[in-house]
Amino acid sequence: MGDFWNNGQRSVLVANVNAKPVLLINSVVSHNHWVELRTIGTKSNRDAIGAKIMVQAGKRALVGEVRNGSSSR
């Protein structure tokens, strides 16, 4: 799963056994906005793996964590 075209929409790549992979493209039209954050660590953790991002949007609290191996940042 990832944002393959950096457009804010996640699509899914399915690796099939004994068959070609299939890309399921998210083609939903949405006028929502999104924010991209780039985390930069210090010293030996340059990718800031494990960093938590917390955002308050009205009454909603959103939390994300930087993980290794993810296609979205």
N, CA, C and O atoms as a Tripos MOL2 file, in Angstrom:
@<TRIPOS>MOLECULE
protein
  292   291    73     0     0
PROTEIN
NO_CHARGES

@<TRIPOS>ATOM
      1 N           0.8350   -1.1550    0.0000 N.3       1 MET1
      2 CA          0.0000    0.0000    0.0000 C.3       1 MET1
      3 C           0.8870    1.2280    0.0000 C.2       1 MET1
      4 O           1.8580    1.2840    0.7550 O.2       1 MET1
      5 N           0.5830    2.1940   -0.8130 N.am      2 GLY2
      6 CA          1.3980    3.3970   -0.8230 C.3       2 GLY2
      7 C           0.8550    4.4460   -1.7630 C.2       2 GLY2
      8 O          -0.0310    4.1850   -2.5770 O.2       2 GLY2
      9 N           1.4030    5.6350   -1.6340 N.am      3 ASP3
     10 CA          1.0610    6.7650   -2.4860 C.3       3 ASP3
     11 C           2.0600    6.7660   -3.6420 C.2       3 ASP3
     12 O           3.0480    7.5000   -3.6050 O.2       3 ASP3
     13 N           1.8140    5.9570   -4.6550 N.am      4 PHE4
     14 CA          2.7670    5.7240   -5.7300 C.3       4 PHE4
     15 C           3.0380    6.9520   -6.5910 C.2       4 PHE4
     16 O           4.1220    7.0660   -7.1640 O.2       4 PHE4
     17 N           2.0890    7.8670   -6.6980 N.am      5 TRP5
     18 CA          2.2400    9.0470   -7.5440 C.3       5 TRP5
     19 C           2.3460   10.3400   -6.7430 C.2       5 TRP5
     20 O           2.2970   11.4290   -7.3130 O.2       5 TRP5
     21 N           2.4910   10.2260   -5.4210 N.am      6 ASN6
     22 CA          2.6340   11.3920   -4.5460 C.3       6 ASN6
     23 C           1.4940   12.3910   -4.7370 C.2       6 ASN6
     24 O           1.7110   13.6010   -4.7960 O.2       6 ASN6
     25 N           0.2660   11.8530   -4.8320 N.am      7 ASN7
     26 CA         -0.9060   12.7060   -5.0150 C.3       7 ASN7
     27 C          -1.8500   12.6580   -3.8190 C.2       7 ASN7
     28 O          -2.9530   13.2010   -3.8800 O.2       7 ASN7
     29 N          -1.4270   12.0150   -2.7360 N.am      8 GLY8
     30 CA         -2.2660   11.9450   -1.5410 C.3       8 GLY8
     31 C          -3.2480   10.7920   -1.5380 C.2       8 GLY8
     32 O          -4.0030   10.6380   -0.5780 O.2       8 GLY8
     33 N          -3.2620    9.9690   -2.5910 N.am      9 GLN9
     34 CA         -4.1780    8.8370   -2.6700 C.3       9 GLN9
     35 C          -3.3860    7.5360   -2.6230 C.2       9 GLN9
     36 O          -2.4930    7.3150   -3.4410 O.2       9 GLN9
     37 N          -3.7120    6.6900   -1.6770 N.am     10 ARG10
     38 CA         -3.0150    5.4130   -1.5520 C.3      10 ARG10
     39 C          -3.6160    4.3730   -2.4770 C.2      10 ARG10
     40 O          -4.8350    4.2250   -2.5560 O.2      10 ARG10
     41 N          -2.7610    3.6630   -3.1650 N.am     11 SER11
     42 CA         -3.1560    2.5430   -4.0090 C.3      11 SER11
     43 C          -2.5280    1.2880   -3.4190 C.2      11 SER11
     44 O          -1.7190    1.3690   -2.4940 O.2      11 SER11
     45 N          -2.9070    0.1120   -3.9620 N.am     12 VAL12
     46 CA         -2.4440   -1.1490   -3.3880 C.3      12 VAL12
     47 C          -1.8000   -2.0050   -4.4730 C.2      12 VAL12
     48 O          -2.3740   -2.1940   -5.5460 O.2      12 VAL12
     49 N          -0.6100   -2.5190   -4.1920 N.am     13 LEU13
     50 CA          0.0550   -3.4620   -5.0760 C.3      13 LEU13
     51 C          -0.0930   -4.8430   -4.4540 C.2      13 LEU13
     52 O           0.3320   -5.0680   -3.3210 O.2      13 LEU13
     53 N          -0.7020   -5.7750   -5.2030 N.am     14 VAL14
     54 CA         -0.9460   -7.1300   -4.7050 C.3      14 VAL14
     55 C           0.0240   -8.0760   -5.3880 C.2      14 VAL14
     56 O           0.0510   -8.1680   -6.6150 O.2      14 VAL14
     57 N           0.8240   -8.7820   -4.5920 N.am     15 ALA15
     58 CA          1.7550   -9.7850   -5.1170 C.3      15 ALA15
     59 C           1.0530  -11.1350   -5.0810 C.2      15 ALA15
     60 O           0.8710  -11.7230   -4.0150 O.2      15 ALA15
     61 N           0.6610  -11.6210   -6.2520 N.am     16 ASN16
     62 CA         -0.0610  -12.8840   -6.3630 C.3      16 ASN16
     63 C           0.8960  -14.0610   -6.4770 C.2      16 ASN16
     64 O           1.9560  -13.9410   -7.0920 O.2      16 ASN16
     65 N           0.5350  -15.1890   -5.8950 N.am     17 VAL17
     66 CA          1.3260  -16.4060   -6.0250 C.3      17 VAL17
     67 C           1.0590  -16.9950   -7.4090 C.2      17 VAL17
     68 O          -0.0970  -17.1580   -7.8000 O.2      17 VAL17
     69 N           2.1140  -17.3130   -8.1450 N.am     18 ASN18
     70 CA          2.0200  -17.9180   -9.4830 C.3      18 ASN18
     71 C           1.2760  -17.0540  -10.4940 C.2      18 ASN18
     72 O           0.7040  -17.5820  -11.4480 O.2      18 ASN18
     73 N           1.2730  -15.7540  -10.3060 N.am     19 ALA19
     74 CA          0.6280  -14.8420  -11.2640 C.3      19 ALA19
     75 C           1.3340  -13.4940  -11.1880 C.2      19 ALA19
     76 O           2.0920  -13.2270  -10.2560 O.2      19 ALA19
     77 N           1.0750  -12.6530  -12.1770 N.am     20 LYS20
     78 CA          1.6720  -11.3240  -12.1980 C.3      20 LYS20
     79 C           1.0970  -10.4670  -11.0650 C.2      20 LYS20
     80 O          -0.0450  -10.6700  -10.6520 O.2      20 LYS20
     81 N           1.8800   -9.5150  -10.5660 N.am     21 PRO21
     82 CA          1.3470   -8.6020   -9.5540 C.3      21 PRO21
     83 C           0.2540   -7.7230  -10.1500 C.2      21 PRO21
     84 O           0.2340   -7.4730  -11.3560 O.2      21 PRO21
     85 N          -0.6450   -7.2620   -9.3060 N.am     22 VAL22
     86 CA         -1.7570   -6.4140   -9.7360 C.3      22 VAL22
     87 C          -1.7000   -5.1150   -8.9380 C.2      22 VAL22
     88 O          -1.5460   -5.1360   -7.7170 O.2      22 VAL22
     89 N          -1.8260   -3.9820   -9.6360 N.am     23 LEU23
     90 CA         -1.8740   -2.6880   -8.9830 C.3      23 LEU23
     91 C          -3.3230   -2.2100   -8.9520 C.2      23 LEU23
     92 O          -3.9300   -1.9860  -10.0000 O.2      23 LEU23
     93 N          -3.8720   -2.0530   -7.7540 N.am     24 LEU24
     94 CA         -5.2320   -1.5550   -7.5820 C.3      24 LEU24
     95 C          -5.1230   -0.0520   -7.3620 C.2      24 LEU24
     96 O          -4.6890    0.4010   -6.3030 O.2      24 LEU24
     97 N          -5.5190    0.7150   -8.3710 N.am     25 ILE25
     98 CA         -5.3320    2.1670   -8.3500 C.3      25 ILE25
     99 C          -6.5370    2.8510   -7.7150 C.2      25 ILE25
    100 O          -7.6810    2.6150   -8.1020 O.2      25 ILE25
    101 N          -6.2570    3.6940   -6.7420 N.am     26 ASN26
    102 CA         -7.2930    4.4940   -6.0910 C.3      26 ASN26
    103 C          -7.6180    5.6720   -7.0080 C.2      26 ASN26
    104 O          -6.8320    6.6130   -7.1180 O.2      26 ASN26
    105 N          -8.7730    5.6180   -7.6610 N.am     27 SER27
    106 CA         -9.1540    6.6740   -8.6020 C.3      27 SER27
    107 C         -10.3190    7.5120   -8.0880 C.2      27 SER27
    108 O         -11.0080    8.1660   -8.8710 O.2      27 SER27
    109 N         -10.5390    7.4960   -6.7870 N.am     28 VAL28
    110 CA        -11.6150    8.2800   -6.1870 C.3      28 VAL28
    111 C         -11.2780    9.7610   -6.2920 C.2      28 VAL28
    112 O         -10.1840   10.1790   -5.9150 O.2      28 VAL28
    113 N         -12.2160   10.5560   -6.8060 N.am     29 VAL29
    114 CA        -12.0190   11.9990   -6.8930 C.3      29 VAL29
    115 C         -12.3180   12.6000   -5.5320 C.2      29 VAL29
    116 O         -13.4080   12.4260   -4.9870 O.2      29 VAL29
    117 N         -11.3470   13.3030   -4.9960 N.am     30 SER30
    118 CA        -11.5090   13.9010   -3.6770 C.3      30 SER30
    119 C         -10.9470   15.3070   -3.6910 C.2      30 SER30
    120 O          -9.8920   15.5590   -4.2740 O.2      30 SER30
    121 N         -11.6480   16.2170   -3.0500 N.am     31 HIS31
    122 CA        -11.1830   17.5950   -2.9630 C.3      31 HIS31
    123 C         -10.5570   17.8580   -1.5960 C.2      31 HIS31
    124 O         -10.3510   19.0060   -1.2030 O.2      31 HIS31
    125 N         -10.2620   16.7830   -0.8860 N.am     32 ASN32
    126 CA         -9.6170   16.9360    0.4170 C.3      32 ASN32
    127 C          -8.1870   17.4180    0.2230 C.2      32 ASN32
    128 O          -7.5940   17.2320   -0.8400 O.2      32 ASN32
    129 N          -7.6540   18.0240    1.2410 N.am     33 HIS33
    130 CA         -6.2750   18.4900    1.2090 C.3      33 HIS33
    131 C          -5.4360   17.5950    2.0980 C.2      33 HIS33
    132 O          -5.9620   16.9540    3.0080 O.2      33 HIS33
    133 N          -4.1750   17.5460    1.8510 N.am     34 TRP34
    134 CA         -3.2800   16.7320    2.6530 C.3      34 TRP34
    135 C          -1.9790   17.4680    2.8620 C.2      34 TRP34
    136 O          -1.6530   18.4050    2.1330 O.2      34 TRP34
    137 N          -1.2490   17.0390    3.8520 N.am     35 VAL35
    138 CA          0.0140   17.6610    4.2090 C.3      35 VAL35
    139 C           1.0950   16.5870    4.1960 C.2      35 VAL35
    140 O           0.9040   15.4910    4.7230 O.2      35 VAL35
    141 N           2.2230   16.9120    3.5910 N.am     36 GLU36
    142 CA          3.3490   15.9880    3.6070 C.3      36 GLU36
    143 C           4.4020   16.5280    4.5680 C.2      36 GLU36
    144 O           4.7800   17.6970    4.5000 O.2      36 GLU36
    145 N           4.8650   15.6640    5.4570 N.am     37 LEU37
    146 CA          5.9060   16.0370    6.4110 C.3      37 LEU37
    147 C           7.1320   15.1920    6.1440 C.2      37 LEU37
    148 O           7.0180   13.9950    5.8810 O.2      37 LEU37
    149 N           8.2910   15.7950    6.2090 N.am     38 ARG38
    150 CA          9.5320   15.0540    6.0720 C.3      38 ARG38
    151 C          10.2580   15.1420    7.4080 C.2      38 ARG38
    152 O          10.6190   16.2260    7.8660 O.2      38 ARG38
    153 N          10.4630   13.9860    8.0200 N.am     39 THR39
    154 CA         11.1540   13.9530    9.3020 C.3      39 THR39
    155 C          12.6470   13.7180    9.0680 C.2      39 THR39
    156 O          13.0360   12.9070    8.2270 O.2      39 THR39
    157 N          13.4570   14.4260    9.8090 N.am     40 ILE40
    158 CA         14.9060   14.2860    9.6980 C.3      40 ILE40
    159 C          15.4630   14.0880   11.0950 C.2      40 ILE40
    160 O          15.3200   14.9490   11.9640 O.2      40 ILE40
    161 N          16.0930   12.9550   11.2980 N.am     41 GLY41
    162 CA         16.6730   12.6480   12.5990 C.3      41 GLY41
    163 C          18.0680   13.2300   12.7240 C.2      41 GLY41
    164 O          18.5490   13.9310   11.8350 O.2      41 GLY41
    165 N          18.6920   12.9340   13.8190 N.am     42 THR42
    166 CA         20.0620   13.3910   14.0440 C.3      42 THR42
    167 C          20.9540   12.1920   14.3150 C.2      42 THR42
    168 O          20.4760   11.1090   14.6540 O.2      42 THR42
    169 N          22.2300   12.3930   14.1640 N.am     43 LYS43
    170 CA         23.2450   11.3740   14.4200 C.3      43 LYS43
    171 C          22.9820   10.1070   13.6120 C.2      43 LYS43
    172 O          22.9620   10.1680   12.3830 O.2      43 LYS43
    173 N          22.7800    8.9610   14.2610 N.am     44 SER44
    174 CA         22.6710    7.6890   13.5360 C.3      44 SER44
    175 C          21.2650    7.4040   13.0190 C.2      44 SER44
    176 O          21.1040    6.5020   12.1970 O.2      44 SER44
    177 N          20.2590    8.1180   13.4550 N.am     45 ASN45
    178 CA         18.8710    7.8770   13.0390 C.3      45 ASN45
    179 C          18.4220    8.9760   12.0830 C.2      45 ASN45
    180 O          17.5100    9.7380   12.4020 O.2      45 ASN45
    181 N          19.0500    9.0650   10.9200 N.am     46 ARG46
    182 CA         18.7830   10.1440    9.9660 C.3      46 ARG46
    183 C          17.3510   10.1570    9.4290 C.2      46 ARG46
    184 O          16.8470   11.2200    9.0660 O.2      46 ARG46
    185 N          16.6850    9.0010    9.3710 N.am     47 ASP47
    186 CA         15.3160    8.9330    8.8550 C.3      47 ASP47
    187 C          14.2730    9.1520    9.9410 C.2      47 ASP47
    188 O          13.0750    9.1090    9.6600 O.2      47 ASP47
    189 N          14.7020    9.3830   11.1650 N.am     48 ALA48
    190 CA         13.8110    9.6440   12.3000 C.3      48 ALA48
    191 C          12.8460    8.4890   12.5540 C.2      48 ALA48
    192 O          11.7040    8.7130   12.9560 O.2      48 ALA48
    193 N          13.2990    7.2490   12.3200 N.am     49 ILE49
    194 CA         12.4700    6.0710   12.5770 C.3      49 ILE49
    195 C          12.0320    6.0970   14.0400 C.2      49 ILE49
    196 O          12.8500    6.2750   14.9430 O.2      49 ILE49
    197 N          10.7270    5.9160   14.2610 N.am     50 GLY50
    198 CA         10.1790    5.9260   15.6160 C.3      50 GLY50
    199 C           9.6260    7.2760   16.0370 C.2      50 GLY50
    200 O           8.9770    7.3770   17.0790 O.2      50 GLY50
    201 N           9.8720    8.3220   15.2420 N.am     51 ALA51
    202 CA          9.3430    9.6470   15.5840 C.3      51 ALA51
    203 C           7.8190    9.6310   15.4830 C.2      51 ALA51
    204 O           7.2620    9.0030   14.5830 O.2      51 ALA51
    205 N           7.1490   10.3150   16.4000 N.am     52 LYS52
    206 CA          5.6860   10.4100   16.3790 C.3      52 LYS52
    207 C           5.2740   11.8200   15.9950 C.2      52 LYS52
    208 O           5.8260   12.8030   16.4880 O.2      52 LYS52
    209 N           4.2960   11.9000   15.1080 N.am     53 ILE53
    210 CA          3.7300   13.1710   14.6650 C.3      53 ILE53
    211 C           2.3210   13.2410   15.2310 C.2      53 ILE53
    212 O           1.5230   12.3280   15.0160 O.2      53 ILE53
    213 N           2.0050   14.3070   15.9490 N.am     54 MET54
    214 CA          0.6670   14.4820   16.5170 C.3      54 MET54
    215 C           0.0540   15.7700   15.9750 C.2      54 MET54
    216 O           0.6750   16.8320   16.0190 O.2      54 MET54
    217 N          -1.1770   15.6620   15.4630 N.am     55 VAL55
    218 CA         -1.8690   16.8040   14.8780 C.3      55 VAL55
    219 C          -3.2540   16.9010   15.5030 C.2      55 VAL55
    220 O          -3.9600   15.9000   15.6250 O.2      55 VAL55
    221 N          -3.6380   18.1040   15.8960 N.am     56 GLN56
    222 CA         -4.9830   18.3600   16.4110 C.3      56 GLN56
    223 C          -5.7530   19.0820   15.3140 C.2      56 GLN56
    224 O          -5.3630   20.1740   14.9010 O.2      56 GLN56
    225 N          -6.8480   18.4810   14.8370 N.am     57 ALA57
    226 CA         -7.6790   19.0690   13.7890 C.3      57 ALA57
    227 C          -9.0990   19.1860   14.3280 C.2      57 ALA57
    228 O          -9.8800   18.2370   14.2570 O.2      57 ALA57
    229 N          -9.4230   20.3460   14.8620 N.am     58 GLY58
    230 CA        -10.7210   20.5110   15.5130 C.3      58 GLY58
    231 C         -10.7750   19.6270   16.7400 C.2      58 GLY58
    232 O          -9.9270   19.7260   17.6270 O.2      58 GLY58
    233 N         -11.7780   18.7580   16.7900 N.am     59 LYS59
    234 CA        -11.9080   17.8280   17.9180 C.3      59 LYS59
    235 C         -11.1560   16.5230   17.6930 C.2      59 LYS59
    236 O         -11.0890   15.6810   18.5890 O.2      59 LYS59
    237 N         -10.5930   16.3520   16.5050 N.am     60 ARG60
    238 CA         -9.8810   15.1130   16.1780 C.3      60 ARG60
    239 C          -8.4020   15.2320   16.4900 C.2      60 ARG60
    240 O          -7.7760   16.2540   16.2070 O.2      60 ARG60
    241 N          -7.8540   14.1860   17.0720 N.am     61 ALA61
    242 CA         -6.4210   14.1030   17.3130 C.3      61 ALA61
    243 C          -5.8690   12.9830   16.4360 C.2      61 ALA61
    244 O          -6.3170   11.8400   16.5360 O.2      61 ALA61
    245 N          -4.9090   13.2990   15.5840 N.am     62 LEU62
    246 CA         -4.3230   12.3280   14.6730 C.3      62 LEU62
    247 C          -2.8790   12.0810   15.0800 C.2      62 LEU62
    248 O          -2.1440   13.0230   15.3790 O.2      62 LEU62
    249 N          -2.4700   10.8150   15.0920 N.am     63 VAL63
    250 CA         -1.1120   10.4550   15.4680 C.3      63 VAL63
    251 C          -0.5470    9.5230   14.4030 C.2      63 VAL63
    252 O          -1.2030    8.5690   13.9870 O.2      63 VAL63
    253 N           0.6660    9.8080   13.9720 N.am     64 GLY64
    254 CA          1.3580    8.9470   13.0160 C.3      64 GLY64
    255 C           2.7570    8.6730   13.5220 C.2      64 GLY64
    256 O           3.3200    9.4690   14.2730 O.2      64 GLY64
    257 N           3.3170    7.5550   13.1140 N.am     65 GLU65
    258 CA          4.6710    7.1950   13.5330 C.3      65 GLU65
    259 C           5.5060    6.8680   12.3060 C.2      65 GLU65
    260 O           5.0290    6.1880   11.3970 O.2      65 GLU65
    261 N           6.7320    7.3360   12.2690 N.am     66 VAL66
    262 CA          7.6350    7.0450   11.1590 C.3      66 VAL66
    263 C           8.0910    5.5970   11.3140 C.2      66 VAL66
    264 O           8.6590    5.2050   12.3330 O.2      66 VAL66
    265 N           7.8200    4.8090   10.2560 N.am     67 ARG67
    266 CA          8.1840    3.3880   10.2800 C.3      67 ARG67
    267 C           9.1260    3.0920    9.1360 C.2      67 ARG67
    268 O           9.1070    3.7760    8.1130 O.2      67 ARG67
    269 N           9.9310    2.0990    9.3030 N.am     68 ASN68
    270 CA         10.8480    1.6640    8.2610 C.3      68 ASN68
    271 C          10.0900    0.8430    7.2180 C.2      68 ASN68
    272 O           9.2120    0.0560    7.5730 O.2      68 ASN68
    273 N          10.4180    1.0170    5.9400 N.am     69 GLY69
    274 CA          9.8280    0.1950    4.8950 C.3      69 GLY69
    275 C           8.5130    0.6990    4.3580 C.2      69 GLY69
    276 O           7.8650   -0.0120    3.5910 O.2      69 GLY69
    277 N           8.0880    1.8880    4.7220 N.am     70 SER70
    278 CA          6.8280    2.4360    4.2420 C.3      70 SER70
    279 C           7.0940    3.3170    3.0330 C.2      70 SER70
    280 O           8.1200    3.9940    2.9780 O.2      70 SER70
    281 N           6.1840    3.3190    2.0610 N.am     71 SER71
    282 CA          6.3900    4.1530    0.8830 C.3      71 SER71
    283 C           5.9130    5.5720    1.1110 C.2      71 SER71
    284 O           6.2650    6.4700    0.3470 O.2      71 SER71
    285 N           5.1310    5.7890    2.1310 N.am     72 SER72
    286 CA          4.6860    7.1560    2.4270 C.3      72 SER72
    287 C           5.4990    7.7260    3.5650 C.2      72 SER72
    288 O           5.9120    7.0000    4.4700 O.2      72 SER72
    289 N           5.7270    9.0170    3.5230 N.am     73 ARG73
    290 CA          6.5260    9.6640    4.5700 C.3      73 ARG73
    291 C           5.6700   10.5570    5.3910 C.2      73 ARG73
    292 O           6.1570   11.1930    6.3250 O.2      73 ARG73
@<TRIPOS>BOND
     1     1     2 1
     2     2     3 1
     3     3     4 2
     4     3     5 am
     5     5     6 1
     6     6     7 1
     7     7     8 2
     8     7     9 am
     9     9    10 1
    10    10    11 1
    11    11    12 2
    12    11    13 am
    13    13    14 1
    14    14    15 1
    15    15    16 2
    16    15    17 am
    17    17    18 1
    18    18    19 1
    19    19    20 2
    20    19    21 am
    21    21    22 1
    22    22    23 1
    23    23    24 2
    24    23    25 am
    25    25    26 1
    26    26    27 1
    27    27    28 2
    28    27    29 am
    29    29    30 1
    30    30    31 1
    31    31    32 2
    32    31    33 am
    33    33    34 1
    34    34    35 1
    35    35    36 2
    36    35    37 am
    37    37    38 1
    38    38    39 1
    39    39    40 2
    40    39    41 am
    41    41    42 1
    42    42    43 1
    43    43    44 2
    44    43    45 am
    45    45    46 1
    46    46    47 1
    47    47    48 2
    48    47    49 am
    49    49    50 1
    50    50    51 1
    51    51    52 2
    52    51    53 am
    53    53    54 1
    54    54    55 1
    55    55    56 2
    56    55    57 am
    57    57    58 1
    58    58    59 1
    59    59    60 2
    60    59    61 am
    61    61    62 1
    62    62    63 1
    63    63    64 2
    64    63    65 am
    65    65    66 1
    66    66    67 1
    67    67    68 2
    68    67    69 am
    69    69    70 1
    70    70    71 1
    71    71    72 2
    72    71    73 am
    73    73    74 1
    74    74    75 1
    75    75    76 2
    76    75    77 am
    77    77    78 1
    78    78    79 1
    79    79    80 2
    80    79    81 am
    81    81    82 1
    82    82    83 1
    83    83    84 2
    84    83    85 am
    85    85    86 1
    86    86    87 1
    87    87    88 2
    88    87    89 am
    89    89    90 1
    90    90    91 1
    91    91    92 2
    92    91    93 am
    93    93    94 1
    94    94    95 1
    95    95    96 2
    96    95    97 am
    97    97    98 1
    98    98    99 1
    99    99   100 2
   100    99   101 am
   101   101   102 1
   102   102   103 1
   103   103   104 2
   104   103   105 am
   105   105   106 1
   106   106   107 1
   107   107   108 2
   108   107   109 am
   109   109   110 1
   110   110   111 1
   111   111   112 2
   112   111   113 am
   113   113   114 1
   114   114   115 1
   115   115   116 2
   116   115   117 am
   117   117   118 1
   118   118   119 1
   119   119   120 2
   120   119   121 am
   121   121   122 1
   122   122   123 1
   123   123   124 2
   124   123   125 am
   125   125   126 1
   126   126   127 1
   127   127   128 2
   128   127   129 am
   129   129   130 1
   130   130   131 1
   131   131   132 2
   132   131   133 am
   133   133   134 1
   134   134   135 1
   135   135   136 2
   136   135   137 am
   137   137   138 1
   138   138   139 1
   139   139   140 2
   140   139   141 am
   141   141   142 1
   142   142   143 1
   143   143   144 2
   144   143   145 am
   145   145   146 1
   146   146   147 1
   147   147   148 2
   148   147   149 am
   149   149   150 1
   150   150   151 1
   151   151   152 2
   152   151   153 am
   153   153   154 1
   154   154   155 1
   155   155   156 2
   156   155   157 am
   157   157   158 1
   158   158   159 1
   159   159   160 2
   160   159   161 am
   161   161   162 1
   162   162   163 1
   163   163   164 2
   164   163   165 am
   165   165   166 1
   166   166   167 1
   167   167   168 2
   168   167   169 am
   169   169   170 1
   170   170   171 1
   171   171   172 2
   172   171   173 am
   173   173   174 1
   174   174   175 1
   175   175   176 2
   176   175   177 am
   177   177   178 1
   178   178   179 1
   179   179   180 2
   180   179   181 am
   181   181   182 1
   182   182   183 1
   183   183   184 2
   184   183   185 am
   185   185   186 1
   186   186   187 1
   187   187   188 2
   188   187   189 am
   189   189   190 1
   190   190   191 1
   191   191   192 2
   192   191   193 am
   193   193   194 1
   194   194   195 1
   195   195   196 2
   196   195   197 am
   197   197   198 1
   198   198   199 1
   199   199   200 2
   200   199   201 am
   201   201   202 1
   202   202   203 1
   203   203   204 2
   204   203   205 am
   205   205   206 1
   206   206   207 1
   207   207   208 2
   208   207   209 am
   209   209   210 1
   210   210   211 1
   211   211   212 2
   212   211   213 am
   213   213   214 1
   214   214   215 1
   215   215   216 2
   216   215   217 am
   217   217   218 1
   218   218   219 1
   219   219   220 2
   220   219   221 am
   221   221   222 1
   222   222   223 1
   223   223   224 2
   224   223   225 am
   225   225   226 1
   226   226   227 1
   227   227   228 2
   228   227   229 am
   229   229   230 1
   230   230   231 1
   231   231   232 2
   232   231   233 am
   233   233   234 1
   234   234   235 1
   235   235   236 2
   236   235   237 am
   237   237   238 1
   238   238   239 1
   239   239   240 2
   240   239   241 am
   241   241   242 1
   242   242   243 1
   243   243   244 2
   244   243   245 am
   245   245   246 1
   246   246   247 1
   247   247   248 2
   248   247   249 am
   249   249   250 1
   250   250   251 1
   251   251   252 2
   252   251   253 am
   253   253   254 1
   254   254   255 1
   255   255   256 2
   256   255   257 am
   257   257   258 1
   258   258   259 1
   259   259   260 2
   260   259   261 am
   261   261   262 1
   262   262   263 1
   263   263   264 2
   264   263   265 am
   265   265   266 1
   266   266   267 1
   267   267   268 2
   268   267   269 am
   269   269   270 1
   270   270   271 1
   271   271   272 2
   272   271   273 am
   273   273   274 1
   274   274   275 1
   275   275   276 2
   276   275   277 am
   277   277   278 1
   278   278   279 1
   279   279   280 2
   280   279   281 am
   281   281   282 1
   282   282   283 1
   283   283   284 2
   284   283   285 am
   285   285   286 1
   286   286   287 1
   287   287   288 2
   288   287   289 am
   289   289   290 1
   290   290   291 1
   291   291   292 2
@<TRIPOS>SUBSTRUCTURE
     1 MET1         2 RESIDUE 1 A MET
     2 GLY2         6 RESIDUE 1 A GLY
     3 ASP3        10 RESIDUE 1 A ASP
     4 PHE4        14 RESIDUE 1 A PHE
     5 TRP5        18 RESIDUE 1 A TRP
     6 ASN6        22 RESIDUE 1 A ASN
     7 ASN7        26 RESIDUE 1 A ASN
     8 GLY8        30 RESIDUE 1 A GLY
     9 GLN9        34 RESIDUE 1 A GLN
    10 ARG10       38 RESIDUE 1 A ARG
    11 SER11       42 RESIDUE 1 A SER
    12 VAL12       46 RESIDUE 1 A VAL
    13 LEU13       50 RESIDUE 1 A LEU
    14 VAL14       54 RESIDUE 1 A VAL
    15 ALA15       58 RESIDUE 1 A ALA
    16 ASN16       62 RESIDUE 1 A ASN
    17 VAL17       66 RESIDUE 1 A VAL
    18 ASN18       70 RESIDUE 1 A ASN
    19 ALA19       74 RESIDUE 1 A ALA
    20 LYS20       78 RESIDUE 1 A LYS
    21 PRO21       82 RESIDUE 1 A PRO
    22 VAL22       86 RESIDUE 1 A VAL
    23 LEU23       90 RESIDUE 1 A LEU
    24 LEU24       94 RESIDUE 1 A LEU
    25 ILE25       98 RESIDUE 1 A ILE
    26 ASN26      102 RESIDUE 1 A ASN
    27 SER27      106 RESIDUE 1 A SER
    28 VAL28      110 RESIDUE 1 A VAL
    29 VAL29      114 RESIDUE 1 A VAL
    30 SER30      118 RESIDUE 1 A SER
    31 HIS31      122 RESIDUE 1 A HIS
    32 ASN32      126 RESIDUE 1 A ASN
    33 HIS33      130 RESIDUE 1 A HIS
    34 TRP34      134 RESIDUE 1 A TRP
    35 VAL35      138 RESIDUE 1 A VAL
    36 GLU36      142 RESIDUE 1 A GLU
    37 LEU37      146 RESIDUE 1 A LEU
    38 ARG38      150 RESIDUE 1 A ARG
    39 THR39      154 RESIDUE 1 A THR
    40 ILE40      158 RESIDUE 1 A ILE
    41 GLY41      162 RESIDUE 1 A GLY
    42 THR42      166 RESIDUE 1 A THR
    43 LYS43      170 RESIDUE 1 A LYS
    44 SER44      174 RESIDUE 1 A SER
    45 ASN45      178 RESIDUE 1 A ASN
    46 ARG46      182 RESIDUE 1 A ARG
    47 ASP47      186 RESIDUE 1 A ASP
    48 ALA48      190 RESIDUE 1 A ALA
    49 ILE49      194 RESIDUE 1 A ILE
    50 GLY50      198 RESIDUE 1 A GLY
    51 ALA51      202 RESIDUE 1 A ALA
    52 LYS52      206 RESIDUE 1 A LYS
    53 ILE53      210 RESIDUE 1 A ILE
    54 MET54      214 RESIDUE 1 A MET
    55 VAL55      218 RESIDUE 1 A VAL
    56 GLN56      222 RESIDUE 1 A GLN
    57 ALA57      226 RESIDUE 1 A ALA
    58 GLY58      230 RESIDUE 1 A GLY
    59 LYS59      234 RESIDUE 1 A LYS
    60 ARG60      238 RESIDUE 1 A ARG
    61 ALA61      242 RESIDUE 1 A ALA
    62 LEU62      246 RESIDUE 1 A LEU
    63 VAL63      250 RESIDUE 1 A VAL
    64 GLY64      254 RESIDUE 1 A GLY
    65 GLU65      258 RESIDUE 1 A GLU
    66 VAL66      262 RESIDUE 1 A VAL
    67 ARG67      266 RESIDUE 1 A ARG
    68 ASN68      270 RESIDUE 1 A ASN
    69 GLY69      274 RESIDUE 1 A GLY
    70 SER70      278 RESIDUE 1 A SER
    71 SER71      282 RESIDUE 1 A SER
    72 SER72      286 RESIDUE 1 A SER
    73 ARG73      290 RESIDUE 1 A ARG
